[in-house]
Amino acid sequence: MFEQTFKNIDDILHKDAGCGSELDYVEQTSWVLFLKYLDDLEKDKATAAQLTGKTYTNIIEPEFQWTAWAAPKKKKDGTVSGVELDHHKALTGDDLADFVNIKLFPYLKHFKTNAESANTIEYKIGEIFSELKNRIQSGYNLREVINRIDELRFRTHAEKHEMSHLYESKIQNMGNAGRNGGEYYTPRPLITTIIKVIAPKIGDKIYDGAVGSAGFLCEAFSYLQNSKTLTTTDVATLQKNTFYGKEKKSLAYIIGIMNMIFHGIEAPNIIHTNTLAENLADIQEKDRYDIVLANPPFGGKERAEVQQNFPIKTGETASLFLQHFIKIMKAGGKAGVVIKNTFLSNTDNASVSLRKLLLENCNLHTVLDLPGGTFTGAGVKTVVLFFEKGSATKKVWFYQLNLDRNLGKTNALNEKDLADFVALQHTKADSENSWSIDIKDVISSGAEKDQNIFDLSAKNPNKKEEAALRHPQQILTQMKELDAETEEILKNLENFIV
């Protein structure tokens, strides 16, 4: 039901002059979907309060509630309990567009200033509608979108799970749309694999400083929800004191918040800020986290004034993020970070210094080398760095993911592809695809060359060598030999027939 509804909405938005791309479709579907979700959430809370003899006060005032402006209902003719849309009360056309733009959005923006604290759903409502605007120009198209979304229900756990799963699919499509590549979407099988290796526990503070669509935080929430039978204290801990993130870009920030809310985290601790604008020297113990999970943007360039916040100066965004992550982790903290594979071997001063910093301050125990095509739309090869802060690296275990197919939009990475990595990671055994290196060997080989660059290139010593390409002259010679053999066979055949 959700999937078909989303497809129908995309078809409607495709016709609207205000929506020109997959990003617009996701953005506009999101705010309408959010208001319907919020209405169902309020109904659930009112029912729960009633069962305990309490009174629930709605967050949204009557005039702005979904059932007042978006989907007023009346009893169906000839039925006892059936209801249908009341077309006399439901706004449409210019009346609907004017209500949304002039009344609804300004009302919802005010929640940000009126909320008791930033850790409330009221504040997040204000944040969302301060950042977004209604781009659906036709009030008739907007009415169609609202009618489609009103058909959806978010009351049961199964309904919420299905909706959150399909919302993730829309985010994936947005990432595949090309305009922003993999910026919004990290493949979920990769995220769940990283989380399995990190194995967070309830009570850990989990952080993503490049939160994007909040995939890491949503999947960590799901992992912890299913890790044990939760107590009331556990539930409160997961809701308020576990997941933290920062995001620079407006659309990604809003989608991240809504994705977390749709997954069941009511007031996400996500801040709209440029993480890299924070001076590392200002980070104190109270600011640190137990676990870092992230796929920071790579290929970006930061201005010189931002680089001044870091001891290792570089314009490469991902390298600055890695410094930030190392600094913001607690002693004993764990991290799983996606980064370009060139980080392992680049010879510029910043890359060498950063590898040295990582190896000396953290135990880089595992490197997962991913094949090209893992990130649809992003033509770069990546690795995942798994490390713990507090002791220097002595040995690194590498796993090279070799698949018998090319990855792409229609042939994406799946959890089965990564099962062997997860199994071997526990023992860090050698195999056709895995091997270990001693850091003392890396250091000594660098010393031999009189230039220690801490080269961590993922060169699999166990991989069978592929046959070398033949020289063109060798190919021509073999072709002539085959022609001569064929001619001889034909002559013999002619003699046989005669």
SULKA-V902252 format. One record per pair of residues at least 12 apart in sequence whose ideal C-beta (glycine too) atoms are under 10 Angstrom apart, sorted by the first residue. I is the first residue (numbers start at 1). GAP is how many residues later the second one is. Records with the same first field share a line. If there is no record, write none. Layout:
I=GAP / GAP
This chain:
1=150 / 151 / 152 / 158 / 161 / 162 / 165
2=31 / 149 / 150 / 151 / 152 / 157 / 160 / 161 / 162 / 163 / 164 / 165 / 167 / 168
3=159 / 162 / 163 / 166 / 167
4=144 / 147
5=24 / 28 / 140 / 143 / 144 / 145 / 146 / 147 / 158 / 161
6=19 / 20 / 23 / 27 / 142 / 143 / 146 / 157 / 160 / 161 / 163 / 164 / 167
7=141
8=136 / 137 / 139 / 140 / 143
9=16 / 19 / 20 / 23 / 24 / 132 / 135 / 136 / 137 / 139 / 140 / 161
10=12 / 15 / 16 / 18 / 19 / 135 / 160 / 163
11=14 / 133 / 137
12=13 / 16 / 17 / 124 / 126 / 128 / 129 / 130 / 131 / 132 / 133 / 135 / 136
13=12 / 13 / 14 / 15 / 16 / 122 / 123 / 125 / 128 / 129 / 131 / 132
14=127
15=123 / 125 / 126 / 129
16=12 / 119 / 120 / 121 / 122 / 124 / 125 / 126 / 128 / 129
17=118 / 119 / 120 / 121 / 124
18=115 / 116 / 117 / 118 / 119 / 120 / 123 / 124
19=116 / 117 / 118 / 119 / 122
20=115
21=153 / 156 / 157 / 158 / 159
22=148 / 149 / 151 / 152 / 153 / 154 / 155 / 156 / 157 / 158
23=150 / 151 / 152 / 154 / 156 / 157 / 161 / 228 / 232
24=111 / 112 / 150 / 153 / 227
25=110 / 145 / 148 / 149 / 152
26=141 / 144 / 145 / 147 / 148 / 149 / 151 / 158 / 187 / 225 / 229 / 232
27=104 / 105 / 106 / 107 / 108 / 147 / 223 / 224 / 227 / 228 / 231
28=104 / 105 / 106 / 107 / 108 / 113 / 114 / 117
29=107 / 116 / 119 / 120 / 138 / 141
30=98 / 102 / 137 / 140 / 141 / 221 / 224 / 225 / 227 / 228 / 229 / 232
31=69 / 73 / 74 / 77 / 97 / 98 / 100 / 101 / 102 / 103 / 104 / 105 / 223 / 227
32=34 / 38 / 68 / 102 / 104 / 110 / 113 / 114 / 116 / 117 / 118
33=112 / 115 / 116 / 119 / 121 / 130 / 134 / 137 / 225 / 229
34=74 / 90 / 91 / 94 / 95 / 98 / 115 / 220 / 223 / 224 / 227 / 228
35=25 / 29 / 30 / 31 / 34 / 35 / 69 / 73 / 90 / 93 / 94 / 111 / 114
36=30 / 34 / 35 / 110 / 113 / 114 / 115 / 116 / 117 / 118 / 127
37=29 / 112 / 115 / 117 / 123 / 126 / 127 / 130 / 221 / 224 / 225
38=21 / 22 / 27 / 28 / 70 / 83 / 87 / 116 / 223
39=19 / 21 / 26 / 27 / 28 / 29 / 31 / 32 / 111 / 115
40=26 / 112 / 113 / 114 / 115 / 119 / 120
41=18 / 80 / 113 / 114 / 119 / 220 / 225
42=14 / 15 / 16 / 17 / 18 / 23 / 24
43=13 / 15 / 23 / 24 / 111 / 112
44=12 / 110 / 111 / 112
45=12 / 13 / 14
46=12
47=108
59=52 / 61 / 62 / 63 / 66
60=47 / 48 / 51 / 62 / 65
61=46
63=36 / 40 / 41 / 44
64=35 / 39 / 40 / 43 / 44
66=80 / 83 / 84
67=19 / 22 / 83
68=21 / 22 / 23
69=20 / 21 / 22 / 26 / 27 / 30 / 31 / 34 / 35 / 77
70=15 / 20 / 21 / 26 / 29 / 30 / 34 / 72 / 73 / 75 / 76 / 77 / 79 / 80
71=12 / 14 / 15 / 18 / 19 / 75 / 76 / 78 / 79 / 80
72=13 / 14 / 15 / 16 / 17 / 18 / 19
73=12 / 13 / 16 / 17 / 77
74=12 / 13 / 14 / 15 / 16
85=58 / 61 / 62 / 65
87=56
90=53 / 56 / 57 / 60
91=48 / 51 / 52 / 55
92=47 / 48 / 50 / 51 / 52 / 54 / 55
93=45 / 46 / 47 / 49 / 50
94=44 / 45 / 46
95=44 / 48
96=40 / 42 / 43 / 44 / 45 / 46 / 47 / 50
97=37 / 39 / 40 / 41 / 42 / 43 / 44 / 45 / 46
98=41
99=40 / 43
100=33 / 34 / 36 / 39 / 42 / 46
101=32 / 33 / 35 / 38
104=25 / 30
105=24 / 25 / 27 / 28 / 29
106=23
107=22
108=17 / 18 / 19 / 20 / 21 / 22 / 24
109=16 / 17 / 18 / 19 / 20 / 21 / 22 / 23
110=12 / 15 / 16 / 19 / 20
111=12 / 13 / 14 / 15 / 16 / 17 / 18 / 19
112=12 / 13 / 14 / 15 / 16 / 17 / 18 / 19
113=13 / 17
114=12
115=12 / 152
117=150
118=149 / 151 / 152 / 153
119=120 / 121 / 122 / 147 / 148 / 149 / 150
120=146 / 147
121=140 / 145 / 146 / 147
122=145
123=144
124=130 / 133 / 134 / 136 / 137 / 141 / 142 / 143 / 144 / 145 / 146
125=132 / 136 / 142
127=126 / 127 / 130 / 141 / 143 / 144 / 145
128=125 / 126 / 127 / 129 / 130 / 133
129=125
130=120 / 124 / 142
131=119 / 120 / 122 / 123 / 126 / 141
132=118 / 119 / 122 / 123 / 126
154=108
157=107
160=102 / 103 / 104
161=61 / 101 / 102 / 103
163=99 / 100
164=54 / 58 / 95 / 96 / 97 / 98 / 99 / 100
165=23 / 97 / 98
166=96
167=46 / 51 / 88 / 91 / 92 / 95 / 96
168=17 / 20 / 45 / 47 / 50 / 51 / 91 / 94 / 95
169=16 / 19
170=15 / 43 / 85 / 89
171=13 / 14 / 41 / 42 / 43 / 44 / 81 / 84 / 85 / 87 / 88
172=12 / 13 / 14 / 15 / 16 / 41 / 43 / 204 / 237 / 240
173=12 / 236
174=39 / 77 / 78 / 81
175=12 / 37 / 38 / 200 / 201 / 202 / 203
176=199 / 200 / 201 / 232 / 233 / 236
177=200
178=198 / 199
179=198
180=32 / 69 / 71 / 72 / 117 / 197 / 198
181=116 / 118 / 194 / 195 / 196 / 197 / 198 / 199
182=30 / 113 / 115 / 116 / 156 / 192 / 193 / 194 / 195 / 196 / 198 / 200
183=27 / 29 / 30 / 66 / 68 / 69 / 112 / 114 / 115 / 116 / 117 / 192 / 194 / 195
184=28 / 29 / 31 / 65 / 67 / 68 / 71 / 72
185=27 / 28 / 30 / 110 / 190 / 191 / 192 / 193
186=26 / 27 / 29 / 30 / 33 / 107 / 108 / 109 / 152 / 188 / 189 / 196
187=28 / 108 / 183 / 187 / 188 / 189 / 220 / 225 / 226 / 227 / 228 / 230 / 231
188=27 / 28 / 30 / 31 / 224 / 225 / 226 / 227
189=185 / 223 / 224 / 225 / 226 / 227 / 228 / 229
190=25 / 29 / 105 / 146 / 148 / 178 / 180 / 184 / 185 / 192 / 194 / 211 / 222 / 223 / 224 / 225 / 227 / 228
191=24 / 25 / 26 / 27 / 28 / 29 / 32 / 102 / 104 / 145 / 147
192=23 / 24 / 27 / 28 / 30 / 31 / 223 / 226 / 230
193=26 / 143 / 175 / 191 / 220 / 222 / 224 / 225 / 226 / 228 / 229 / 232
194=22 / 25 / 26 / 99 / 100 / 101 / 141 / 142 / 143 / 144 / 174 / 190 / 192 / 224
195=21 / 24 / 25 / 27 / 28 / 29 / 96 / 98 / 141
196=23 / 27 / 140 / 219 / 222 / 225 / 226 / 229
197=137 / 139 / 168 / 169 / 171 / 187 / 189 / 221 / 224 / 225 / 228 / 229
198=18 / 22 / 25 / 92 / 93 / 94 / 95 / 136 / 137 / 138 / 188 / 190
199=24 / 28 / 92 / 135
200=20 / 21 / 23 / 24 / 27 / 42 / 90 / 91 / 93 / 134
201=23 / 26 / 27 / 89 / 90
202=22 / 23 / 25 / 26 / 28 / 29 / 31 / 32 / 33 / 35 / 36 / 40
203=21 / 30 / 31 / 34 / 35 / 38 / 39 / 87
204=16 / 20 / 33 / 37 / 38 / 39 / 85 / 86 / 87 / 126 / 129 / 130
205=32 / 36 / 37 / 38 / 39 / 64 / 83 / 84 / 85 / 86 / 125 / 128
206=14 / 15 / 18 / 36 / 37 / 38 / 39 / 83 / 84 / 85 / 86 / 87 / 128
207=35 / 36 / 37 / 38 / 39 / 62 / 80 / 81 / 82 / 83 / 84 / 85 / 86 / 87 / 118 / 121 / 122 / 126 / 128
208=12 / 35 / 36 / 37 / 38 / 39 / 48 / 62 / 67 / 81 / 83 / 84 / 85 / 86 / 87 / 88 / 117 / 129
209=35 / 36 / 37 / 38 / 39 / 62 / 64 / 66 / 67 / 69 / 80 / 83 / 84 / 85 / 87 / 112 / 115 / 116 / 119 / 128
210=35 / 36 / 37 / 38 / 39 / 42 / 65 / 66 / 84 / 85 / 86 / 87 / 107 / 108 / 111 / 114 / 115 / 127 / 128
211=32 / 33 / 34 / 35 / 36 / 37 / 41 / 42 / 44 / 45 / 46 / 48 / 49 / 57 / 59 / 60 / 61 / 64 / 82 / 83 / 84
212=33 / 35 / 36 / 37 / 40 / 41 / 43 / 44 / 47 / 82 / 83 / 84 / 85
213=34 / 38 / 39 / 40 / 41 / 42 / 43 / 44 / 45 / 46 / 47
214=29 / 31 / 33 / 38 / 39 / 41 / 42 / 43 / 44 / 45 / 46 / 47 / 49 / 51 / 54 / 56
215=41 / 44 / 45 / 48 / 78 / 80
216=27 / 29 / 75 / 76 / 77 / 78 / 79 / 120 / 122
217=25 / 26 / 27 / 28 / 39 / 42 / 43 / 46 / 48 / 51 / 52 / 53 / 76
218=25 / 38 / 41 / 42 / 44 / 45 / 46 / 47 / 50
219=44 / 74
220=18 / 22 / 23 / 71 / 73
221=17 / 18 / 21 / 22 / 39 / 42 / 43 / 44 / 47
222=41 / 42
224=13 / 14 / 18 / 19
225=13 / 38 / 39
238=26 / 27
239=25 / 26 / 27 / 28 / 29 / 30
240=25 / 26 / 27 / 29
241=28
242=23 / 27 / 48 / 49
243=17 / 22 / 25 / 26 / 27 / 50
244=24 / 25 / 26 / 27 / 45
245=12 / 15 / 23 / 24 / 25 / 26 / 30 / 48 / 49
246=23 / 24 / 25 / 26 / 27 / 28 / 29 / 30 / 31 / 32 / 78
247=23 / 24 / 25 / 26 / 27 / 28
248=24 / 25 / 26 / 27 / 28 / 29 / 49 / 52 / 69
249=23 / 25 / 48
250=22
252=20 / 45
253=17 / 18 / 19 / 20
254=16 / 18
256=12 / 14 / 16
257=13 / 15
274=28 / 32
275=19 / 21 / 42 / 45 / 46 / 49 / 50 / 53
276=20 / 24 / 26 / 27 / 30 / 31 / 33 / 34 / 41 / 44 / 45 / 47 / 48
277=25 / 26 / 28 / 29 / 32
278=28 / 31 / 46 / 49 / 50
279=27 / 29 / 30 / 31
280=29 / 30 / 31 / 32 / 40 / 43 / 44 / 46 / 47 / 48
281=28 / 29 / 30 / 46
282=27 / 45
283=41 / 44 / 45
285=45 / 46
287=40 / 41 / 43
288=39 / 40 / 41 / 42 / 43 / 45 / 101
289=36 / 39 / 40 / 41 / 44 / 45 / 46
290=39 / 40 / 42 / 43 / 44 / 45
291=38 / 39 / 42 / 43 / 44 / 45
292=29 / 30 / 32 / 33 / 34 / 36 / 37 / 38 / 41 / 42 / 43 / 44 / 45 / 95 / 97
293=32 / 41 / 42 / 43 / 44 / 45
294=24 / 27 / 28 / 30 / 31 / 41 / 42 / 43 / 44 / 45
295=23 / 26 / 41 / 42 / 43 / 44 / 80 / 87 / 89
296=21 / 22 / 23 / 24 / 25 / 26 / 28 / 29 / 41 / 42 / 43
297=20 / 21 / 24
298=18 / 19 / 20 / 21 / 23 / 40 / 41 / 42 / 44 / 45 / 77 / 80 / 82 / 84
299=17 / 18 / 19 / 41 / 79 / 81
300=15 / 16 / 17 / 18 / 20 / 21
301=13 / 14 / 15 / 16
302=12 / 13 / 14 / 15 / 17 / 18 / 19
303=12
306=14
307=12 / 13 / 43
309=14 / 15
310=12 / 13 / 14 / 17 / 40 / 44
311=12 / 16 / 42 / 43 / 46
312=37 / 38 / 39 / 40 / 41 / 42 / 44 / 45
313=36 / 37 / 40
314=34 / 35 / 36 / 37 / 39 / 40
315=35
316=23 / 24 / 26 / 27 / 30 / 32 / 34 / 35 / 38
318=19 / 20 / 21 / 22 / 24 / 25 / 36 / 64
319=20 / 21 / 24 / 27 / 29 / 31 / 32 / 34 / 35
320=30 / 34
321=16 / 18
322=13 / 15 / 17 / 21 / 32 / 33 / 35 / 36 / 63 / 65
323=27 / 30 / 31 / 34 / 35
325=12 / 33 / 37 / 60 / 62 / 64
326=28 / 31 / 32 / 35 / 36 / 61 / 63
327=30 / 34 / 62
328=61
329=32 / 33 / 58 / 59 / 60 / 61
330=59 / 60
331=57 / 58 / 59 / 60
332=56 / 57 / 58 / 59
333=29 / 54 / 55 / 56 / 57
334=28 / 29 / 31 / 52 / 53 / 54 / 55
335=27 / 29 / 49 / 50 / 51 / 52 / 53 / 54
336=30 / 32 / 48 / 49 / 50 / 51
337=21 / 46 / 47 / 48 / 49 / 50
338=30 / 32 / 36 / 37 / 44 / 45 / 46 / 47
339=28 / 43 / 44 / 45 / 46
340=38 / 40 / 41 / 42 / 43
341=26 / 28 / 29 / 31 / 39 / 40 / 41 / 42 / 115 / 116 / 117
342=38 / 39 / 40 / 41 / 115
343=12 / 15 / 24 / 39 / 40 / 42 / 113
344=23 / 25 / 39 / 41 / 52 / 54 / 110 / 111 / 112 / 113 / 114 / 115
345=108 / 109 / 110 / 111 / 112 / 113 / 114
346=107 / 109
347=104 / 106 / 108
348=105
349=104
351=102 / 103
352=94 / 99 / 100 / 101 / 102 / 103
353=101
354=100
355=38 / 87 / 98 / 99 / 100 / 101
356=87 / 96 / 97 / 98
357=97
358=27 / 29 / 31 / 34 / 35 / 96 / 98
359=28 / 33 / 34 / 35 / 37 / 80 / 83 / 84 / 95 / 97
360=31 / 32 / 33 / 79 / 94
361=26 / 28 / 29 / 30 / 31 / 32
362=23 / 24 / 25 / 26 / 27 / 28 / 29 / 30 / 31
363=23 / 24 / 25 / 26 / 27 / 28 / 29 / 30 / 31 / 32 / 33 / 76
364=21 / 22 / 23 / 24 / 28 / 29 / 30 / 31 / 32 / 33 / 75 / 92
365=20 / 21 / 22 / 23 / 28 / 29 / 30 / 31 / 32 / 60 / 63 / 71
366=18 / 19 / 20 / 21 / 30 / 31 / 32 / 33 / 55 / 58 / 59 / 62 / 68 / 70
367=16 / 17 / 18 / 19 / 20 / 29 / 30 / 31 / 32 / 33 / 70 / 89 / 91
368=14 / 15 / 16 / 17 / 18 / 29 / 30 / 31 / 32 / 33 / 50 / 53 / 54 / 57 / 66 / 90
369=12 / 13 / 14 / 15 / 29 / 30 / 31 / 32 / 33 / 52 / 64 / 65 / 88 / 89 / 90 / 91
370=12 / 13 / 14 / 29 / 30 / 31 / 33 / 37 / 43 / 47 / 48 / 51 / 88
371=29 / 30 / 31 / 32 / 34 / 35 / 36 / 42 / 46
372=34 / 35 / 36
373=30 / 32 / 33 / 34 / 35 / 36 / 38 / 39 / 40
374=27 / 29 / 33 / 38 / 39 / 43
375=32 / 38
376=31 / 32 / 33 / 34 / 35 / 36 / 37
377=31 / 32
381=77
383=15 / 16 / 17 / 18 / 73 / 75
384=15 / 17 / 37
385=71
386=39
392=47
393=44 / 45 / 46 / 49 / 61 / 63
394=44 / 45 / 46
395=33 / 41 / 42 / 43 / 44 / 45 / 46
396=32 / 39 / 40 / 41 / 42 / 43 / 46 / 60 / 62
397=27 / 28 / 30 / 31 / 32 / 33 / 37 / 38 / 39 / 40
398=30 / 32 / 35 / 36 / 37 / 38 / 39 / 58 / 59 / 60 / 61 / 62 / 63
399=19 / 21 / 22 / 23 / 25 / 26 / 29 / 32 / 34 / 35 / 36 / 59 / 61
400=21 / 31 / 32 / 33 / 34 / 35 / 58 / 59 / 60 / 62 / 63
401=12 / 16 / 17 / 19 / 20 / 32
402=15 / 18 / 30 / 31 / 58 / 61
403=14
405=12
420=12 / 13 / 14
421=12 / 13
430=31 / 32
431=31
432=28 / 30 / 31 / 32
433=27 / 29 / 30
434=26 / 28
435=23 / 24 / 25 / 26 / 27 / 28
437=18 / 19 / 20 / 21 / 22 / 24
439=15 / 17
442=12 / 13 / 14 / 15
